Amino acid sequence: MRKARFSKLVVSFIILANCVFTAAALFVFLRTGAEPTALIAAWFAFTTGELAALAGLRHSENKSRTDKEDGA
């Protein structure tokens, strides 16, 4: 149960961080008139990768738990 709570916290933090980053990128665009395209692409690639890794861990844990229950 504790791991599920931690992963929900991580997902919530990543969503919040994406919102803050988007607001900051819009502010930079407003002030300079230049869009930081490479930074935006890198940021969202990083956060998407982190969420995919978390989902993969959860999937493998659930699969191993199911395999243990089937074998027992």
mmCIF file of the N, C-alpha and C atoms, coordinates in Angstrom:
data_MODEL
# 
_entry.id   MODEL 
# 
loop_
_atom_site.group_PDB 
_atom_site.id 
_atom_site.type_symbol 
_atom_site.label_atom_id 
_atom_site.label_alt_id 
_atom_site.label_comp_id 
_atom_site.label_asym_id 
_atom_site.label_entity_id 
_atom_site.label_seq_id 
_atom_site.pdbx_PDB_ins_code 
_atom_site.Cartn_x 
_atom_site.Cartn_y 
_atom_site.Cartn_z 
_atom_site.occupancy 
_atom_site.B_iso_or_equiv 
_atom_site.pdbx_formal_charge 
_atom_site.auth_seq_id 
_atom_site.auth_comp_id 
_atom_site.auth_asym_id 
_atom_site.auth_atom_id 
_atom_site.pdbx_PDB_model_num 
ATOM 1   N N  . MET A 1 1  ? 0.830  -1.202  0.000   1.00 0.00 ? 1  MET A N  1 
ATOM 2   C CA . MET A 1 1  ? 0.000  0.000   0.000   1.00 0.00 ? 1  MET A CA 1 
ATOM 3   C C  . MET A 1 1  ? 0.866  1.255   0.000   1.00 0.00 ? 1  MET A C  1 
ATOM 4   N N  . ARG A 1 2  ? 2.002  1.171   0.661   1.00 0.00 ? 2  ARG A N  1 
ATOM 5   C CA . ARG A 1 2  ? 2.864  2.338   0.773   1.00 0.00 ? 2  ARG A CA 1 
ATOM 6   C C  . ARG A 1 2  ? 3.466  2.727   -0.584  1.00 0.00 ? 2  ARG A C  1 
ATOM 7   N N  . LYS A 1 3  ? 3.812  1.716   -1.407  1.00 0.00 ? 3  LYS A N  1 
ATOM 8   C CA . LYS A 1 3  ? 4.377  1.984   -2.728  1.00 0.00 ? 3  LYS A CA 1 
ATOM 9   C C  . LYS A 1 3  ? 3.355  2.672   -3.633  1.00 0.00 ? 3  LYS A C  1 
ATOM 10  N N  . ALA A 1 4  ? 2.098  2.263   -3.515  1.00 0.00 ? 4  ALA A N  1 
ATOM 11  C CA . ALA A 1 4  ? 1.053  2.875   -4.339  1.00 0.00 ? 4  ALA A CA 1 
ATOM 12  C C  . ALA A 1 4  ? 0.897  4.348   -3.977  1.00 0.00 ? 4  ALA A C  1 
ATOM 13  N N  . ARG A 1 5  ? 1.004  4.656   -2.706  1.00 0.00 ? 5  ARG A N  1 
ATOM 14  C CA . ARG A 1 5  ? 0.893  6.048   -2.278  1.00 0.00 ? 5  ARG A CA 1 
ATOM 15  C C  . ARG A 1 5  ? 2.066  6.878   -2.777  1.00 0.00 ? 5  ARG A C  1 
ATOM 16  N N  . PHE A 1 6  ? 3.256  6.289   -2.743  1.00 0.00 ? 6  PHE A N  1 
ATOM 17  C CA . PHE A 1 6  ? 4.442  6.989   -3.225  1.00 0.00 ? 6  PHE A CA 1 
ATOM 18  C C  . PHE A 1 6  ? 4.344  7.259   -4.725  1.00 0.00 ? 6  PHE A C  1 
ATOM 19  N N  . SER A 1 7  ? 3.893  6.275   -5.498  1.00 0.00 ? 7  SER A N  1 
ATOM 20  C CA . SER A 1 7  ? 3.792  6.484   -6.941  1.00 0.00 ? 7  SER A CA 1 
ATOM 21  C C  . SER A 1 7  ? 2.727  7.533   -7.271  1.00 0.00 ? 7  SER A C  1 
ATOM 22  N N  . LYS A 1 8  ? 1.658  7.577   -6.509  1.00 0.00 ? 8  LYS A N  1 
ATOM 23  C CA . LYS A 1 8  ? 0.643  8.610   -6.728  1.00 0.00 ? 8  LYS A CA 1 
ATOM 24  C C  . LYS A 1 8  ? 1.214  9.990   -6.411  1.00 0.00 ? 8  LYS A C  1 
ATOM 25  N N  . LEU A 1 9  ? 2.052  10.063  -5.403  1.00 0.00 ? 9  LEU A N  1 
ATOM 26  C CA . LEU A 1 9  ? 2.712  11.315  -5.060  1.00 0.00 ? 9  LEU A CA 1 
ATOM 27  C C  . LEU A 1 9  ? 3.659  11.754  -6.172  1.00 0.00 ? 9  LEU A C  1 
ATOM 28  N N  . VAL A 1 10 ? 4.398  10.806  -6.733  1.00 0.00 ? 10 VAL A N  1 
ATOM 29  C CA . VAL A 1 10 ? 5.328  11.116  -7.827  1.00 0.00 ? 10 VAL A CA 1 
ATOM 30  C C  . VAL A 1 10 ? 4.564  11.606  -9.054  1.00 0.00 ? 10 VAL A C  1 
ATOM 31  N N  . VAL A 1 11 ? 3.492  10.937  -9.397  1.00 0.00 ? 11 VAL A N  1 
ATOM 32  C CA . VAL A 1 11 ? 2.689  11.352  -10.555 1.00 0.00 ? 11 VAL A CA 1 
ATOM 33  C C  . VAL A 1 11 ? 2.107  12.743  -10.318 1.00 0.00 ? 11 VAL A C  1 
ATOM 34  N N  . SER A 1 12 ? 1.610  12.999  -9.129  1.00 0.00 ? 12 SER A N  1 
ATOM 35  C CA . SER A 1 12 ? 1.062  14.327  -8.821  1.00 0.00 ? 12 SER A CA 1 
ATOM 36  C C  . SER A 1 12 ? 2.136  15.402  -8.911  1.00 0.00 ? 12 SER A C  1 
ATOM 37  N N  . PHE A 1 13 ? 3.339  15.087  -8.408  1.00 0.00 ? 13 PHE A N  1 
ATOM 38  C CA . PHE A 1 13 ? 4.438  16.040  -8.479  1.00 0.00 ? 13 PHE A CA 1 
ATOM 39  C C  . PHE A 1 13 ? 4.826  16.332  -9.928  1.00 0.00 ? 13 PHE A C  1 
ATOM 40  N N  . ILE A 1 14 ? 4.869  15.308  -10.771 1.00 0.00 ? 14 ILE A N  1 
ATOM 41  C CA . ILE A 1 14 ? 5.252  15.508  -12.169 1.00 0.00 ? 14 ILE A CA 1 
ATOM 42  C C  . ILE A 1 14 ? 4.204  16.355  -12.882 1.00 0.00 ? 14 ILE A C  1 
ATOM 43  N N  . ILE A 1 15 ? 2.939  16.122  -12.604 1.00 0.00 ? 15 ILE A N  1 
ATOM 44  C CA . ILE A 1 15 ? 1.888  16.941  -13.217 1.00 0.00 ? 15 ILE A CA 1 
ATOM 45  C C  . ILE A 1 15 ? 2.021  18.393  -12.767 1.00 0.00 ? 15 ILE A C  1 
ATOM 46  N N  . LEU A 1 16 ? 2.247  18.606  -11.482 1.00 0.00 ? 16 LEU A N  1 
ATOM 47  C CA . LEU A 1 16 ? 2.431  19.960  -10.965 1.00 0.00 ? 16 LEU A CA 1 
ATOM 48  C C  . LEU A 1 16 ? 3.672  20.615  -11.579 1.00 0.00 ? 16 LEU A C  1 
ATOM 49  N N  . ALA A 1 17 ? 4.764  19.867  -11.665 1.00 0.00 ? 17 ALA A N  1 
ATOM 50  C CA . ALA A 1 17 ? 5.992  20.406  -12.254 1.00 0.00 ? 17 ALA A CA 1 
ATOM 51  C C  . ALA A 1 17 ? 5.786  20.768  -13.720 1.00 0.00 ? 17 ALA A C  1 
ATOM 52  N N  . ASN A 1 18 ? 5.029  19.955  -14.453 1.00 0.00 ? 18 ASN A N  1 
ATOM 53  C CA . ASN A 1 18 ? 4.735  20.275  -15.855 1.00 0.00 ? 18 ASN A CA 1 
ATOM 54  C C  . ASN A 1 18 ? 3.914  21.559  -15.967 1.00 0.00 ? 18 ASN A C  1 
ATOM 55  N N  . CYS A 1 19 ? 2.967  21.751  -15.074 1.00 0.00 ? 19 CYS A N  1 
ATOM 56  C CA . CYS A 1 19 ? 2.164  22.982  -15.091 1.00 0.00 ? 19 CYS A CA 1 
ATOM 57  C C  . CYS A 1 19 ? 3.026  24.206  -14.789 1.00 0.00 ? 19 CYS A C  1 
ATOM 58  N N  . VAL A 1 20 ? 3.897  24.089  -13.791 1.00 0.00 ? 20 VAL A N  1 
ATOM 59  C CA . VAL A 1 20 ? 4.786  25.206  -13.449 1.00 0.00 ? 20 VAL A CA 1 
ATOM 60  C C  . VAL A 1 20 ? 5.742  25.482  -14.595 1.00 0.00 ? 20 VAL A C  1 
ATOM 61  N N  . PHE A 1 21 ? 6.291  24.440  -15.192 1.00 0.00 ? 21 PHE A N  1 
ATOM 62  C CA . PHE A 1 21 ? 7.204  24.623  -16.317 1.00 0.00 ? 21 PHE A CA 1 
ATOM 63  C C  . PHE A 1 21 ? 6.504  25.289  -17.498 1.00 0.00 ? 21 PHE A C  1 
ATOM 64  N N  . THR A 1 22 ? 5.276  24.875  -17.771 1.00 0.00 ? 22 THR A N  1 
ATOM 65  C CA . THR A 1 22 ? 4.518  25.473  -18.876 1.00 0.00 ? 22 THR A CA 1 
ATOM 66  C C  . THR A 1 22 ? 4.288  26.958  -18.626 1.00 0.00 ? 22 THR A C  1 
ATOM 67  N N  . ALA A 1 23 ? 3.927  27.305  -17.390 1.00 0.00 ? 23 ALA A N  1 
ATOM 68  C CA . ALA A 1 23 ? 3.719  28.719  -17.054 1.00 0.00 ? 23 ALA A CA 1 
ATOM 69  C C  . ALA A 1 23 ? 5.024  29.502  -17.208 1.00 0.00 ? 23 ALA A C  1 
ATOM 70  N N  . ALA A 1 24 ? 6.135  28.917  -16.777 1.00 0.00 ? 24 ALA A N  1 
ATOM 71  C CA . ALA A 1 24 ? 7.427  29.586  -16.900 1.00 0.00 ? 24 ALA A CA 1 
ATOM 72  C C  . ALA A 1 24 ? 7.826  29.749  -18.369 1.00 0.00 ? 24 ALA A C  1 
ATOM 73  N N  . ALA A 1 25 ? 7.574  28.727  -19.178 1.00 0.00 ? 25 ALA A N  1 
ATOM 74  C CA . ALA A 1 25 ? 7.900  28.816  -20.611 1.00 0.00 ? 25 ALA A CA 1 
ATOM 75  C C  . ALA A 1 25 ? 7.052  29.886  -21.296 1.00 0.00 ? 25 ALA A C  1 
ATOM 76  N N  . LEU A 1 26 ? 5.779  29.979  -20.920 1.00 0.00 ? 26 LEU A N  1 
ATOM 77  C CA . LEU A 1 26 ? 4.922  31.021  -21.481 1.00 0.00 ? 26 LEU A CA 1 
ATOM 78  C C  . LEU A 1 26 ? 5.397  32.404  -21.050 1.00 0.00 ? 26 LEU A C  1 
ATOM 79  N N  . PHE A 1 27 ? 5.852  32.533  -19.810 1.00 0.00 ? 27 PHE A N  1 
ATOM 80  C CA . PHE A 1 27 ? 6.371  33.803  -19.329 1.00 0.00 ? 27 PHE A CA 1 
ATOM 81  C C  . PHE A 1 27 ? 7.631  34.208  -20.093 1.00 0.00 ? 27 PHE A C  1 
ATOM 82  N N  . VAL A 1 28 ? 8.524  33.235  -20.308 1.00 0.00 ? 28 VAL A N  1 
ATOM 83  C CA . VAL A 1 28 ? 9.744  33.513  -21.080 1.00 0.00 ? 28 VAL A CA 1 
ATOM 84  C C  . VAL A 1 28 ? 9.389  33.929  -22.496 1.00 0.00 ? 28 VAL A C  1 
ATOM 85  N N  . PHE A 1 29 ? 8.426  33.246  -23.095 1.00 0.00 ? 29 PHE A N  1 
ATOM 86  C CA . PHE A 1 29 ? 7.994  33.602  -24.446 1.00 0.00 ? 29 PHE A CA 1 
ATOM 87  C C  . PHE A 1 29 ? 7.404  35.005  -24.479 1.00 0.00 ? 29 PHE A C  1 
ATOM 88  N N  . LEU A 1 30 ? 6.636  35.351  -23.469 1.00 0.00 ? 30 LEU A N  1 
ATOM 89  C CA . LEU A 1 30 ? 6.031  36.680  -23.396 1.00 0.00 ? 30 LEU A CA 1 
ATOM 90  C C  . LEU A 1 30 ? 7.103  37.764  -23.282 1.00 0.00 ? 30 LEU A C  1 
ATOM 91  N N  . ARG A 1 31 ? 8.116  37.516  -22.461 1.00 0.00 ? 31 ARG A N  1 
ATOM 92  C CA . ARG A 1 31 ? 9.155  38.531  -22.222 1.00 0.00 ? 31 ARG A CA 1 
ATOM 93  C C  . ARG A 1 31 ? 10.151 38.653  -23.368 1.00 0.00 ? 31 ARG A C  1 
ATOM 94  N N  . THR A 1 32 ? 10.533 37.530  -23.963 1.00 0.00 ? 32 THR A N  1 
ATOM 95  C CA . THR A 1 32 ? 11.596 37.568  -24.970 1.00 0.00 ? 32 THR A CA 1 
ATOM 96  C C  . THR A 1 32 ? 11.083 37.447  -26.393 1.00 0.00 ? 32 THR A C  1 
ATOM 97  N N  . GLY A 1 33 ? 9.940  36.838  -26.566 1.00 0.00 ? 33 GLY A N  1 
ATOM 98  C CA . GLY A 1 33 ? 9.418  36.625  -27.907 1.00 0.00 ? 33 GLY A CA 1 
ATOM 99  C C  . GLY A 1 33 ? 10.028 35.404  -28.579 1.00 0.00 ? 33 GLY A C  1 
ATOM 100 N N  . ALA A 1 34 ? 10.890 34.682  -27.865 1.00 0.00 ? 34 ALA A N  1 
ATOM 101 C CA . ALA A 1 34 ? 11.520 33.484  -28.410 1.00 0.00 ? 34 ALA A CA 1 
ATOM 102 C C  . ALA A 1 34 ? 11.052 32.270  -27.613 1.00 0.00 ? 34 ALA A C  1 
ATOM 103 N N  . GLU A 1 35 ? 10.665 31.251  -28.337 1.00 0.00 ? 35 GLU A N  1 
ATOM 104 C CA . GLU A 1 35 ? 10.193 30.033  -27.691 1.00 0.00 ? 35 GLU A CA 1 
ATOM 105 C C  . GLU A 1 35 ? 11.378 29.086  -27.458 1.00 0.00 ? 35 GLU A C  1 
ATOM 106 N N  . PRO A 1 36 ? 11.577 28.620  -26.221 1.00 0.00 ? 36 PRO A N  1 
ATOM 107 C CA . PRO A 1 36 ? 12.682 27.687  -25.947 1.00 0.00 ? 36 PRO A CA 1 
ATOM 108 C C  . PRO A 1 36 ? 12.313 26.261  -26.372 1.00 0.00 ? 36 PRO A C  1 
ATOM 109 N N  . THR A 1 37 ? 12.292 26.017  -27.670 1.00 0.00 ? 37 THR A N  1 
ATOM 110 C CA . THR A 1 37 ? 11.787 24.764  -28.227 1.00 0.00 ? 37 THR A CA 1 
ATOM 111 C C  . THR A 1 37 ? 12.558 23.549  -27.731 1.00 0.00 ? 37 THR A C  1 
ATOM 112 N N  . ALA A 1 38 ? 13.873 23.597  -27.766 1.00 0.00 ? 38 ALA A N  1 
ATOM 113 C CA . ALA A 1 38 ? 14.670 22.443  -27.353 1.00 0.00 ? 38 ALA A CA 1 
ATOM 114 C C  . ALA A 1 38 ? 14.470 22.141  -25.868 1.00 0.00 ? 38 ALA A C  1 
ATOM 115 N N  . LEU A 1 39 ? 14.399 23.182  -25.065 1.00 0.00 ? 39 LEU A N  1 
ATOM 116 C CA . LEU A 1 39 ? 14.181 22.988  -23.632 1.00 0.00 ? 39 LEU A CA 1 
ATOM 117 C C  . LEU A 1 39 ? 12.817 22.370  -23.366 1.00 0.00 ? 39 LEU A C  1 
ATOM 118 N N  . ILE A 1 40 ? 11.811 22.834  -24.065 1.00 0.00 ? 40 ILE A N  1 
ATOM 119 C CA . ILE A 1 40 ? 10.460 22.298  -23.889 1.00 0.00 ? 40 ILE A CA 1 
ATOM 120 C C  . ILE A 1 40 ? 10.421 20.827  -24.289 1.00 0.00 ? 40 ILE A C  1 
ATOM 121 N N  . ALA A 1 41 ? 11.013 20.495  -25.425 1.00 0.00 ? 41 ALA A N  1 
ATOM 122 C CA . ALA A 1 41 ? 11.032 19.101  -25.885 1.00 0.00 ? 41 ALA A CA 1 
ATOM 123 C C  . ALA A 1 41 ? 11.781 18.213  -24.900 1.00 0.00 ? 41 ALA A C  1 
ATOM 124 N N  . ALA A 1 42 ? 12.908 18.686  -24.400 1.00 0.00 ? 42 ALA A N  1 
ATOM 125 C CA . ALA A 1 42 ? 13.695 17.894  -23.451 1.00 0.00 ? 42 ALA A CA 1 
ATOM 126 C C  . ALA A 1 42 ? 12.938 17.692  -22.138 1.00 0.00 ? 42 ALA A C  1 
ATOM 127 N N  . TRP A 1 43 ? 12.298 18.739  -21.658 1.00 0.00 ? 43 TRP A N  1 
ATOM 128 C CA . TRP A 1 43 ? 11.568 18.641  -20.390 1.00 0.00 ? 43 TRP A CA 1 
ATOM 129 C C  . TRP A 1 43 ? 10.441 17.621  -20.485 1.00 0.00 ? 43 TRP A C  1 
ATOM 130 N N  . PHE A 1 44 ? 9.620  17.722  -21.520 1.00 0.00 ? 44 PHE A N  1 
ATOM 131 C CA . PHE A 1 44 ? 8.492  16.815  -21.621 1.00 0.00 ? 44 PHE A CA 1 
ATOM 132 C C  . PHE A 1 44 ? 8.932  15.404  -21.969 1.00 0.00 ? 44 PHE A C  1 
ATOM 133 N N  . ALA A 1 45 ? 10.043 15.242  -22.676 1.00 0.00 ? 45 ALA A N  1 
ATOM 134 C CA . ALA A 1 45 ? 10.582 13.902  -22.919 1.00 0.00 ? 45 ALA A CA 1 
ATOM 135 C C  . ALA A 1 45 ? 11.049 13.287  -21.604 1.00 0.00 ? 45 ALA A C  1 
ATOM 136 N N  . PHE A 1 46 ? 11.700 14.084  -20.767 1.00 0.00 ? 46 PHE A N  1 
ATOM 137 C CA . PHE A 1 46 ? 12.165 13.600  -19.467 1.00 0.00 ? 46 PHE A CA 1 
ATOM 138 C C  . PHE A 1 46 ? 11.002 13.179  -18.580 1.00 0.00 ? 46 PHE A C  1 
ATOM 139 N N  . THR A 1 47 ? 9.996  14.031  -18.443 1.00 0.00 ? 47 THR A N  1 
ATOM 140 C CA . THR A 1 47 ? 8.885  13.702  -17.545 1.00 0.00 ? 47 THR A CA 1 
ATOM 141 C C  . THR A 1 47 ? 8.069  12.526  -18.088 1.00 0.00 ? 47 THR A C  1 
ATOM 142 N N  . THR A 1 48 ? 7.920  12.437  -19.394 1.00 0.00 ? 48 THR A N  1 
ATOM 143 C CA . THR A 1 48 ? 7.216  11.298  -19.974 1.00 0.00 ? 48 THR A CA 1 
ATOM 144 C C  . THR A 1 48 ? 7.996  10.012  -19.730 1.00 0.00 ? 48 THR A C  1 
ATOM 145 N N  . GLY A 1 49 ? 9.305  10.082  -19.856 1.00 0.00 ? 49 GLY A N  1 
ATOM 146 C CA . GLY A 1 49 ? 10.139 8.917   -19.582 1.00 0.00 ? 49 GLY A CA 1 
ATOM 147 C C  . GLY A 1 49 ? 10.049 8.467   -18.142 1.00 0.00 ? 49 GLY A C  1 
ATOM 148 N N  . GLU A 1 50 ? 10.027 9.421   -17.237 1.00 0.00 ? 50 GLU A N  1 
ATOM 149 C CA . GLU A 1 50 ? 9.896  9.078   -15.817 1.00 0.00 ? 50 GLU A CA 1 
ATOM 150 C C  . GLU A 1 50 ? 8.554  8.396   -15.535 1.00 0.00 ? 50 GLU A C  1 
ATOM 151 N N  . LEU A 1 51 ? 7.489  8.915   -16.128 1.00 0.00 ? 51 LEU A N  1 
ATOM 152 C CA . LEU A 1 51 ? 6.180  8.296   -15.918 1.00 0.00 ? 51 LEU A CA 1 
ATOM 153 C C  . LEU A 1 51 ? 6.120  6.912   -16.553 1.00 0.00 ? 51 LEU A C  1 
ATOM 154 N N  . ALA A 1 52 ? 6.743  6.747   -17.713 1.00 0.00 ? 52 ALA A N  1 
ATOM 155 C CA . ALA A 1 52 ? 6.768  5.433   -18.360 1.00 0.00 ? 52 ALA A CA 1 
ATOM 156 C C  . ALA A 1 52 ? 7.569  4.435   -17.525 1.00 0.00 ? 52 ALA A C  1 
ATOM 157 N N  . ALA A 1 53 ? 8.672  4.869   -16.951 1.00 0.00 ? 53 ALA A N  1 
ATOM 158 C CA . ALA A 1 53 ? 9.470  3.989   -16.093 1.00 0.00 ? 53 ALA A CA 1 
ATOM 159 C C  . ALA A 1 53 ? 8.681  3.586   -14.854 1.00 0.00 ? 53 ALA A C  1 
ATOM 160 N N  . LEU A 1 54 ? 7.973  4.518   -14.264 1.00 0.00 ? 54 LEU A N  1 
ATOM 161 C CA . LEU A 1 54 ? 7.152  4.212   -13.099 1.00 0.00 ? 54 LEU A CA 1 
ATOM 162 C C  . LEU A 1 54 ? 6.045  3.226   -13.463 1.00 0.00 ? 54 LEU A C  1 
ATOM 163 N N  . ALA A 1 55 ? 5.432  3.425   -14.610 1.00 0.00 ? 55 ALA A N  1 
ATOM 164 C CA . ALA A 1 55 ? 4.380  2.509   -15.058 1.00 0.00 ? 55 ALA A CA 1 
ATOM 165 C C  . ALA A 1 55 ? 4.954  1.118   -15.325 1.00 0.00 ? 55 ALA A C  1 
ATOM 166 N N  . GLY A 1 56 ? 6.148  1.056   -15.897 1.00 0.00 ? 56 GLY A N  1 
ATOM 167 C CA . GLY A 1 56 ? 6.781  -0.234  -16.140 1.00 0.00 ? 56 GLY A CA 1 
ATOM 168 C C  . GLY A 1 56 ? 7.094  -0.965  -14.850 1.00 0.00 ? 56 GLY A C  1 
ATOM 169 N N  . LEU A 1 57 ? 7.562  -0.241  -13.846 1.00 0.00 ? 57 LEU A N  1 
ATOM 170 C CA . LEU A 1 57 ? 7.825  -0.858  -12.551 1.00 0.00 ? 57 LEU A CA 1 
ATOM 171 C C  . LEU A 1 57 ? 6.542  -1.394  -11.927 1.00 0.00 ? 57 LEU A C  1 
ATOM 172 N N  . ARG A 1 58 ? 5.508  -0.602  -11.989 1.00 0.00 ? 58 ARG A N  1 
ATOM 173 C CA . ARG A 1 58 ? 4.227  -1.046  -11.419 1.00 0.00 ? 58 ARG A CA 1 
ATOM 174 C C  . ARG A 1 58 ? 3.708  -2.274  -12.157 1.00 0.00 ? 58 ARG A C  1 
ATOM 175 N N  . HIS A 1 59 ? 3.849  -2.280  -13.473 1.00 0.00 ? 59 HIS A N  1 
ATOM 176 C CA . HIS A 1 59 ? 3.374  -3.408  -14.283 1.00 0.00 ? 59 HIS A CA 1 
ATOM 177 C C  . HIS A 1 59 ? 4.148  -4.680  -13.931 1.00 0.00 ? 59 HIS A C  1 
ATOM 178 N N  . SER A 1 60 ? 5.471  -4.569  -13.808 1.00 0.00 ? 60 SER A N  1 
ATOM 179 C CA . SER A 1 60 ? 6.273  -5.752  -13.498 1.00 0.00 ? 60 SER A CA 1 
ATOM 180 C C  . SER A 1 60 ? 5.985  -6.253  -12.081 1.00 0.00 ? 60 SER A C  1 
ATOM 181 N N  . GLU A 1 61 ? 5.747  -5.350  -11.137 1.00 0.00 ? 61 GLU A N  1 
ATOM 182 C CA . GLU A 1 61 ? 5.392  -5.768  -9.783  1.00 0.00 ? 61 GLU A CA 1 
ATOM 183 C C  . GLU A 1 61 ? 4.066  -6.508  -9.768  1.00 0.00 ? 61 GLU A C  1 
ATOM 184 N N  . ASN A 1 62 ? 3.093  -5.984  -10.505 1.00 0.00 ? 62 ASN A N  1 
ATOM 185 C CA . ASN A 1 62 ? 1.789  -6.638  -10.557 1.00 0.00 ? 62 ASN A CA 1 
ATOM 186 C C  . ASN A 1 62 ? 1.888  -7.996  -11.237 1.00 0.00 ? 62 ASN A C  1 
ATOM 187 N N  . LYS A 1 63 ? 2.713  -8.086  -12.283 1.00 0.00 ? 63 LYS A N  1 
ATOM 188 C CA . LYS A 1 63 ? 2.870  -9.340  -13.006 1.00 0.00 ? 63 LYS A CA 1 
ATOM 189 C C  . LYS A 1 63 ? 3.548  -10.380 -12.127 1.00 0.00 ? 63 LYS A C  1 
ATOM 190 N N  . SER A 1 64 ? 4.602  -9.994  -11.411 1.00 0.00 ? 64 SER A N  1 
ATOM 191 C CA . SER A 1 64 ? 5.294  -10.940 -10.540 1.00 0.00 ? 64 SER A CA 1 
ATOM 192 C C  . SER A 1 64 ? 4.398  -11.378 -9.380  1.00 0.00 ? 64 SER A C  1 
ATOM 193 N N  . ARG A 1 65 ? 3.587  -10.472 -8.888  1.00 0.00 ? 65 ARG A N  1 
ATOM 194 C CA . ARG A 1 65 ? 2.664  -10.819 -7.802  1.00 0.00 ? 65 ARG A CA 1 
ATOM 195 C C  . ARG A 1 65 ? 1.625  -11.824 -8.303  1.00 0.00 ? 65 ARG A C  1 
ATOM 196 N N  . THR A 1 66 ? 1.123  -11.625 -9.526  1.00 0.00 ? 66 THR A N  1 
ATOM 197 C CA . THR A 1 66 ? 0.145  -12.536 -10.105 1.00 0.00 ? 66 THR A CA 1 
ATOM 198 C C  . THR A 1 66 ? 0.768  -13.909 -10.358 1.00 0.00 ? 66 THR A C  1 
ATOM 199 N N  . ASP A 1 67 ? 2.026  -13.925 -10.853 1.00 0.00 ? 67 ASP A N  1 
ATOM 200 C CA . ASP A 1 67 ? 2.716  -15.188 -11.088 1.00 0.00 ? 67 ASP A CA 1 
ATOM 201 C C  . ASP A 1 67 ? 2.920  -15.962 -9.797  1.00 0.00 ? 67 ASP A C  1 
ATOM 202 N N  . LYS A 1 68 ? 3.256  -15.260 -8.707  1.00 0.00 ? 68 LYS A N  1 
ATOM 203 C CA . LYS A 1 68 ? 3.435  -15.921 -7.420  1.00 0.00 ? 68 LYS A CA 1 
ATOM 204 C C  . LYS A 1 68 ? 2.129  -16.502 -6.904  1.00 0.00 ? 68 LYS A C  1 
ATOM 205 N N  . GLU A 1 69 ? 1.030  -15.780 -7.100  1.00 0.00 ? 69 GLU A N  1 
ATOM 206 C CA . GLU A 1 69 ? -0.274 -16.274 -6.646  1.00 0.00 ? 69 GLU A CA 1 
ATOM 207 C C  . GLU A 1 69 ? -0.716 -17.485 -7.456  1.00 0.00 ? 69 GLU A C  1 
ATOM 208 N N  . ASP A 1 70 ? -0.397 -17.492 -8.763  1.00 0.00 ? 70 ASP A N  1 
ATOM 209 C CA . ASP A 1 70 ? -0.764 -18.623 -9.602  1.00 0.00 ? 70 ASP A CA 1 
ATOM 210 C C  . ASP A 1 70 ? 0.067  -19.853 -9.270  1.00 0.00 ? 70 ASP A C  1 
ATOM 211 N N  . GLY A 1 71 ? 1.323  -19.651 -8.905  1.00 0.00 ? 71 GLY A N  1 
ATOM 212 C CA . GLY A 1 71 ? 2.206  -20.767 -8.592  1.00 0.00 ? 71 GLY A CA 1 
ATOM 213 C C  . GLY A 1 71 ? 2.014  -21.324 -7.199  1.00 0.00 ? 71 GLY A C  1 
ATOM 214 N N  . ALA A 1 72 ? 1.455  -20.561 -6.320  1.00 0.00 ? 72 ALA A N  1 
ATOM 215 C CA . ALA A 1 72 ? 1.320  -20.999 -4.924  1.00 0.00 ? 72 ALA A CA 1 
ATOM 216 C C  . ALA A 1 72 ? 0.111  -21.848 -4.680  1.00 0.00 ? 72 ALA A C  1 
# 
